[in-house]
Amino acid sequence: MAGALVTGAGRGMGLEIARRLIGRGYEVAVTDVDEANTSSAAEQLGQRAWALPLDVTDSEAVRAAARQVEERSGSLDVWVNNAGILVTGLGHEQDVDVYRRLIEVNYLGTVNGTLAAIDRMRSSGRGHIINLISLAGLAAATGIIGYSASKHASIAFSLGMAADLRRDGLGGIQISCVCPDGVWTPMINDKLDDPNDALSFSGVMLMPEQVAEHVEGLLDKPKPVLAIPRWRGQFARFFDRHPKLSLRLTPLLMRDAVRRQRAFKKKVESGKWPPQSR
């Protein structure tokens, strides 16, 4: 049986990605730093899921998890780096420890998972590593700059690693970066009153199931970078290419983002969001 592992799969987006992988016939290691969430998610997903508590900042534990998947399932075919944290606030008012923690979880967690997966996949020369980034990894984002910086590092690492694998004759190991707009997960659904996270509500709010569907699609048609939706990725890249214009427009963009955030809060309070589960 083909083996897969999803980090941060105790709830939200990671849980839905694990569900999709199980639907594709994979045996999935459901990992999360919260042991209770991990066990509950695996139980919910059924026989092809198994719980594996995991701190992605612990490189030895991550390597051991990769070995366990291979030993249990016979191979490690898909690894999804989804675990992440978000801390909001004005950058100049945050302590360096905040930046350090974001780098440890969001960036080094992705590095640990990617390296561990490659180590298991290189003997067969095939496999797929899918790294959940964010639109904040495509353009600088005020109010969440530590998070954005960690995601910029993650996408640079992922694309550079894909190139290194090809140079070394390991192009059969695919690396994909998924950059969704705001996703209604526990990471942001308590940020309705936080102006520093207004940008998460400024575009298209996605449900975890929608992102998971796109992740599943990458298994059939791998892409180096997938923005969801595509037009929001183009929007982010435009501002990244024109930093002077971006800085000039920041006050206007943030006013509009806060307006949209307030409108979205009313939608939640009125019961119009989230949509009913399928």
C-alpha positions as CSV (number, residue, x, y, z in Angstrom):
1,M,0.0,0.0,0.0
2,A,1.3,3.5,-0.8
3,G,2.2,5.6,2.2
4,A,1.6,9.3,2.8
5,L,2.1,11.8,5.7
6,V,0.4,15.1,6.4
7,T,1.7,17.5,9.1
8,G,-0.7,19.7,11.0
9,A,-3.5,17.2,10.1
10,G,-5.3,17.2,13.4
11,R,-7.9,19.7,12.1
12,G,-8.6,22.2,9.4
13,M,-6.8,22.1,6.1
14,G,-4.5,19.3,7.0
15,L,-7.3,17.0,8.1
16,E,-9.1,17.6,4.8
17,I,-6.0,16.9,2.8
18,A,-5.5,13.6,4.7
19,R,-9.1,12.8,3.9
20,R,-8.5,13.3,0.2
21,L,-5.4,11.2,0.2
22,I,-7.2,8.3,1.9
23,G,-9.8,8.6,-0.8
24,R,-7.1,8.1,-3.3
25,G,-6.0,4.8,-1.6
26,Y,-3.1,6.0,0.4
27,E,-2.4,4.9,4.0
28,V,-1.9,8.2,5.8
29,A,0.0,9.1,8.8
30,V,-2.0,11.9,10.5
31,T,0.5,14.1,12.4
32,D,0.0,17.0,14.7
33,V,1.8,18.5,17.6
34,D,-1.4,18.1,19.6
35,E,-1.7,14.5,20.5
36,A,-5.4,14.6,21.3
37,N,-6.2,16.2,17.9
38,T,-4.0,13.7,16.2
39,S,-5.8,10.7,17.7
40,S,-9.3,12.2,17.1
41,A,-8.5,13.0,13.4
42,A,-7.1,9.5,12.7
43,E,-10.2,7.9,14.3
44,Q,-12.5,10.1,12.2
45,L,-10.7,9.2,9.0
46,G,-10.9,5.4,9.5
47,Q,-8.7,2.4,9.0
48,R,-6.3,3.8,6.4
49,A,-5.3,6.6,8.8
50,W,-3.0,6.3,11.8
51,A,-2.1,8.8,14.4
52,L,1.5,10.0,14.8
53,P,2.1,13.0,17.2
54,L,4.8,15.1,15.7
55,D,6.6,18.4,16.4
56,V,7.9,19.5,13.0
57,T,10.6,21.6,14.6
58,D,12.3,18.4,15.9
59,S,14.4,17.2,12.9
60,E,15.1,13.8,14.5
61,A,11.5,13.1,15.2
62,V,10.5,14.1,11.6
63,R,13.1,11.7,10.1
64,A,11.8,9.0,12.4
65,A,8.3,9.7,11.2
66,A,9.4,9.2,7.6
67,R,11.0,5.9,8.5
68,Q,7.8,4.8,10.3
69,V,5.7,5.5,7.2
70,E,8.0,3.5,5.0
71,E,8.1,0.6,7.4
72,R,4.4,0.5,7.9
73,S,3.2,1.2,4.3
74,G,6.2,-0.2,2.3
75,S,6.9,3.2,0.8
76,L,6.6,6.9,1.3
77,D,5.0,8.4,-1.7
78,V,3.4,11.7,-0.6
79,W,4.5,14.1,2.1
80,V,2.5,17.2,2.8
81,N,4.0,20.0,4.9
82,N,1.0,21.8,6.2
83,A,1.8,22.6,9.8
84,G,2.1,26.3,10.5
85,I,1.5,29.1,13.0
86,L,0.4,32.7,12.6
87,V,1.3,35.7,14.8
88,T,-0.1,39.1,13.9
89,G,1.1,42.6,14.8
90,L,3.2,45.5,13.7
91,G,6.6,44.2,12.9
92,H,8.6,46.8,14.8
93,E,6.6,46.1,17.9
94,Q,7.3,42.4,18.0
95,D,10.1,40.7,19.8
96,V,12.7,38.7,17.9
97,D,11.5,35.6,19.6
98,V,8.2,35.9,17.6
99,Y,10.2,35.9,14.4
100,R,12.3,33.0,15.6
101,R,9.3,30.8,16.4
102,L,7.7,31.5,13.0
103,I,10.9,30.5,11.3
104,E,11.2,27.4,13.4
105,V,7.7,26.1,12.6
106,N,6.8,27.5,9.2
107,Y,10.2,27.5,7.5
108,L,12.4,24.9,9.3
109,G,9.4,22.7,9.8
110,T,9.0,22.6,6.0
111,V,12.8,22.1,5.6
112,N,12.7,19.2,8.1
113,G,9.8,17.5,6.3
114,T,11.1,18.0,2.8
115,L,14.6,16.6,3.7
116,A,13.1,13.6,5.5
117,A,10.8,12.8,2.6
118,I,13.6,13.1,0.0
119,D,15.8,10.7,2.1
120,R,13.1,8.1,1.9
121,M,12.1,8.7,-1.7
122,R,15.5,8.9,-3.3
123,S,15.9,5.1,-3.5
124,S,12.9,4.8,-5.8
125,G,13.6,8.2,-7.4
126,R,9.9,9.2,-7.2
127,G,7.4,10.8,-4.8
128,H,5.6,14.0,-4.3
129,I,6.3,16.7,-1.6
130,I,3.5,19.3,-1.3
131,N,4.3,22.4,0.7
132,L,1.4,24.6,1.9
133,I,2.7,28.2,1.6
134,S,0.3,31.1,1.3
135,L,-0.3,34.1,-0.8
136,A,1.8,35.8,1.9
137,G,4.7,33.8,0.4
138,L,4.3,35.6,-2.9
139,A,4.2,39.2,-1.7
140,A,5.1,41.1,1.6
141,A,2.1,41.4,3.9
142,T,1.7,44.2,6.4
143,G,0.5,43.1,9.9
144,I,1.9,39.5,9.4
145,I,5.4,40.2,8.2
146,G,7.0,37.5,10.3
147,Y,4.6,34.9,8.9
148,S,5.1,36.3,5.4
149,A,8.9,36.2,5.7
150,S,8.8,32.6,6.9
151,K,6.6,31.7,3.9
152,H,8.9,33.5,1.5
153,A,11.7,31.4,2.8
154,S,9.7,28.3,2.4
155,I,8.8,28.9,-1.2
156,A,12.4,29.8,-2.1
157,F,13.6,26.7,-0.4
158,S,11.0,24.5,-2.1
159,L,11.7,25.8,-5.7
160,G,15.5,25.7,-5.2
161,M,15.3,22.2,-3.8
162,A,13.2,21.1,-6.9
163,A,16.0,22.4,-9.1
164,D,18.7,20.7,-7.0
165,L,16.8,17.4,-7.3
166,R,16.7,17.7,-11.1
167,R,20.5,18.5,-11.2
168,D,21.1,15.3,-9.2
169,G,19.0,13.1,-11.5
170,L,16.1,13.0,-9.0
171,G,13.5,14.9,-11.0
172,G,11.0,12.1,-10.4
173,I,10.6,13.6,-6.9
174,Q,8.1,16.4,-7.4
175,I,7.9,19.5,-5.1
176,S,4.8,21.6,-5.3
177,C,4.0,24.9,-3.5
178,V,0.4,25.7,-2.8
179,C,-0.4,29.3,-2.2
180,P,-4.1,29.8,-1.2
181,D,-5.9,33.0,-0.3
182,G,-7.5,33.2,3.2
183,V,-8.7,29.8,4.4
184,W,-11.4,29.4,7.1
185,T,-9.4,27.4,9.6
186,P,-8.7,27.7,13.3
187,M,-5.6,29.8,12.5
188,I,-7.7,32.7,11.3
189,N,-11.3,32.2,12.4
190,D,-10.5,34.0,15.6
191,K,-9.0,37.0,13.8
192,L,-12.3,38.7,12.8
193,D,-11.5,41.7,15.1
194,D,-7.7,41.8,14.4
195,P,-6.9,44.6,11.9
196,N,-3.4,43.2,11.5
197,D,-4.9,40.1,9.8
198,A,-7.3,42.1,7.6
199,L,-5.5,41.0,4.5
200,S,-6.7,37.4,5.1
201,F,-10.2,38.6,4.5
202,S,-9.5,40.9,1.6
203,G,-10.0,38.4,-1.2
204,V,-11.6,35.0,-1.5
205,M,-12.2,33.1,1.7
206,L,-11.7,29.4,1.0
207,M,-12.9,26.4,2.9
208,P,-10.3,23.7,3.8
209,E,-12.1,21.3,1.5
210,Q,-11.6,23.5,-1.5
211,V,-7.8,23.7,-0.9
212,A,-7.7,19.9,-0.3
213,E,-9.4,19.4,-3.7
214,H,-6.7,21.4,-5.4
215,V,-3.9,19.6,-3.5
216,E,-5.4,16.3,-4.7
217,G,-5.3,17.6,-8.3
218,L,-1.6,18.2,-8.0
219,L,-1.1,14.4,-7.6
220,D,-2.3,14.0,-11.2
221,K,-0.8,17.2,-12.7
222,P,2.1,18.4,-10.6
223,K,3.0,22.2,-10.7
224,P,5.8,24.0,-9.0
225,V,3.5,26.8,-7.7
226,L,-0.3,26.7,-7.5
227,A,-2.1,29.9,-6.3
228,I,-5.7,29.6,-5.3
229,P,-7.5,31.3,-6.9
230,R,-5.1,32.0,-9.8
231,W,-6.0,35.7,-10.1
232,R,-5.1,36.4,-6.5
233,G,-1.7,34.9,-7.1
234,Q,-1.3,37.3,-10.1
235,F,-2.5,40.2,-7.9
236,A,0.1,39.3,-5.2
237,R,2.9,38.9,-7.8
238,F,2.1,42.3,-9.3
239,F,2.6,44.1,-6.0
240,D,5.7,42.1,-5.4
241,R,7.1,43.3,-8.7
242,H,6.2,46.9,-8.0
243,P,7.3,47.6,-4.3
244,K,7.2,51.4,-4.6
245,L,3.6,51.3,-5.8
246,S,2.8,48.7,-3.2
247,L,4.1,51.0,-0.4
248,R,2.1,53.9,-1.7
249,L,-1.1,51.9,-1.9
250,T,-0.7,50.2,1.5
251,P,-3.0,52.6,3.4
252,L,-5.7,52.3,0.8
253,L,-5.4,48.6,0.5
254,M,-5.6,48.2,4.3
255,R,-8.7,50.4,4.6
256,D,-10.4,48.2,2.0
257,A,-9.2,45.1,3.7
258,V,-10.5,46.2,7.1
259,R,-13.9,47.1,5.5
260,R,-14.1,43.6,4.0
261,Q,-13.1,42.0,7.3
262,R,-15.9,43.8,9.1
263,A,-18.4,42.8,6.4
264,F,-17.2,39.2,6.7
265,K,-17.6,39.3,10.5
266,K,-21.3,40.3,10.0
267,K,-21.7,37.4,7.6
268,V,-20.3,35.0,10.3
269,E,-22.5,36.5,13.0
270,S,-25.6,36.3,10.8
271,G,-25.0,32.6,10.2
272,K,-24.3,33.0,6.5
273,W,-20.8,31.7,7.0
274,P,-19.4,29.1,7.0
275,P,-21.4,27.3,4.4
276,Q,-23.0,24.1,5.3
277,S,-20.7,21.1,5.1
278,R,-21.2,18.8,2.1
